[in-house]
Amino acid sequence: MNECIFCKIIRGEIPSQKIYEDELIFAFHDIHPKAPVHFMIVPKEHIDSLAEVAPRHQEVLGRLLAKTGELARNQGLNEGFRTIINTGRVGCQEVYHLHIHILGGSDPLGPMLGRT
Protein backbone atom coordinates (compact mmCIF):
# COMPACT_ATOMS: atom_id res chain seq x y z
CA MET A 1 0.00 0.00 0.00
CA ASN A 2 1.46 3.34 -1.03
CA GLU A 3 1.77 5.90 1.79
CA CYS A 4 1.98 8.89 -0.62
CA ILE A 5 -0.46 11.64 0.41
CA PHE A 6 -1.76 12.02 -3.17
CA CYS A 7 -2.31 8.26 -3.46
CA LYS A 8 -4.33 8.44 -0.23
CA ILE A 9 -6.37 11.34 -1.65
CA ILE A 10 -7.03 9.38 -4.86
CA ARG A 11 -8.16 6.35 -2.82
CA GLY A 12 -10.47 8.56 -0.72
CA GLU A 13 -8.55 7.94 2.51
CA ILE A 14 -7.91 11.69 2.85
CA PRO A 15 -10.76 14.07 1.95
CA SER A 16 -10.29 16.50 -0.92
CA GLN A 17 -12.26 18.99 -2.95
CA LYS A 18 -12.35 16.84 -6.07
CA ILE A 19 -13.11 18.59 -9.33
CA TYR A 20 -12.57 15.73 -11.79
CA GLU A 21 -11.82 12.04 -11.95
CA ASP A 22 -11.60 9.42 -14.66
CA GLU A 23 -9.81 6.08 -14.98
CA LEU A 24 -6.38 7.72 -15.43
CA ILE A 25 -6.35 11.08 -13.63
CA PHE A 26 -7.67 12.90 -10.57
CA ALA A 27 -8.00 16.69 -10.05
CA PHE A 28 -8.54 18.49 -6.76
CA HIS A 29 -8.14 21.89 -5.13
CA ASP A 30 -4.88 22.65 -3.34
CA ILE A 31 -5.36 22.92 0.43
CA HIS A 32 -2.84 25.80 0.59
CA PRO A 33 -3.77 27.84 -2.52
CA LYS A 34 -1.23 30.30 -3.91
CA ALA A 35 -3.82 32.03 -6.13
CA PRO A 36 -7.61 32.54 -6.05
CA VAL A 37 -7.90 29.36 -8.14
CA HIS A 38 -5.30 26.67 -7.44
CA PHE A 39 -5.88 23.03 -8.21
CA MET A 40 -3.80 20.03 -9.15
CA ILE A 41 -4.14 17.27 -11.67
CA VAL A 42 -2.40 13.98 -10.86
CA PRO A 43 -2.14 10.59 -12.51
CA LYS A 44 -3.88 7.87 -10.52
CA GLU A 45 -0.85 5.67 -11.04
CA HIS A 46 1.93 6.65 -8.67
CA ILE A 47 4.78 8.20 -10.66
CA ASP A 48 7.35 9.92 -8.43
CA SER A 49 8.10 12.86 -10.74
CA LEU A 50 8.37 14.01 -14.33
CA ALA A 51 11.96 12.72 -14.24
CA GLU A 52 10.60 9.18 -13.71
CA VAL A 53 8.25 9.18 -16.71
CA ALA A 54 8.73 6.36 -19.23
CA PRO A 55 7.32 5.80 -22.73
CA ARG A 56 4.57 3.63 -21.20
CA HIS A 57 3.19 6.78 -19.52
CA GLN A 58 2.34 8.56 -22.79
CA GLU A 59 -1.40 8.00 -22.48
CA VAL A 60 -1.69 9.37 -18.95
CA LEU A 61 0.59 12.33 -19.74
CA GLY A 62 -1.55 13.15 -22.76
CA ARG A 63 -4.70 12.96 -20.65
CA LEU A 64 -3.19 15.23 -17.97
CA LEU A 65 -2.38 17.92 -20.52
CA ALA A 66 -5.49 17.47 -22.66
CA LYS A 67 -7.80 17.96 -19.66
CA THR A 68 -5.96 21.00 -18.26
CA GLY A 69 -7.67 23.66 -20.40
CA GLU A 70 -11.16 22.24 -19.90
CA LEU A 71 -10.76 21.97 -16.14
CA ALA A 72 -9.26 25.47 -15.93
CA ARG A 73 -12.21 26.92 -17.87
CA ASN A 74 -14.62 24.99 -15.63
CA GLN A 75 -12.98 26.74 -12.65
CA GLY A 76 -13.53 30.17 -14.26
CA LEU A 77 -10.05 30.64 -15.73
CA ASN A 78 -11.23 31.88 -19.13
CA GLU A 79 -8.48 34.45 -19.71
CA GLY A 80 -5.49 32.30 -18.90
CA PHE A 81 -3.75 30.36 -16.17
CA ARG A 82 -0.33 29.11 -15.14
CA THR A 83 0.73 25.48 -15.11
CA ILE A 84 3.63 24.34 -12.95
CA ILE A 85 5.29 20.94 -12.65
CA ASN A 86 7.93 20.97 -9.93
CA THR A 87 10.45 18.16 -10.40
CA GLY A 88 12.89 16.90 -7.80
CA ARG A 89 14.59 18.64 -4.91
CA VAL A 90 16.07 21.48 -6.98
CA GLY A 91 12.70 21.98 -8.68
CA CYS A 92 11.09 22.39 -5.23
CA GLN A 93 8.90 19.32 -5.53
CA GLU A 94 7.27 18.77 -2.13
CA VAL A 95 5.11 15.71 -2.79
CA TYR A 96 6.81 12.96 -4.79
CA HIS A 97 3.82 12.06 -6.92
CA LEU A 98 3.77 13.72 -10.35
CA HIS A 99 1.31 16.61 -10.32
CA ILE A 100 0.47 19.69 -12.34
CA HIS A 101 -0.46 22.85 -10.46
CA ILE A 102 -3.01 25.06 -12.27
CA LEU A 103 -3.17 28.61 -10.89
CA GLY A 104 -5.15 31.67 -11.90
CA GLY A 105 -7.88 34.06 -10.99
CA SER A 106 -5.77 37.14 -10.39
CA ASP A 107 -4.57 39.62 -12.97
CA PRO A 108 -1.66 39.36 -13.35
CA LEU A 109 -0.30 36.34 -11.51
CA GLY A 110 3.11 37.97 -11.12
CA PRO A 111 6.54 36.85 -12.23
CA MET A 112 7.10 33.14 -12.67
CA LEU A 113 10.32 33.21 -10.65
CA GLY A 114 11.80 35.82 -8.42
CA ARG A 115 14.68 37.67 -10.01
CA THR A 116 17.98 37.83 -8.17
Sequence and secondary structure as in RCSB ss.txt:
>XXXX:A:sequence
MNECIFCKIIRGEIPSQKIYEDELIFAFHDIHPKAPVHFMIVPKEHIDSLAEVAPRHQEVLGRLLAKTGELARNQ
GLNEGFRTIINTGRVGCQEVYHLHIHILGGSDPLGPMLGRT
>XXXX:A:secstr
    HHHHHHTTSS   EEEE SSEEEEE SS SSSEEEEEEESS    GGG  GGGHHHHHHHHHHHHHHHHHT
T  S  EEE   TTTTT  SSS  EEEEESSSS   SS   
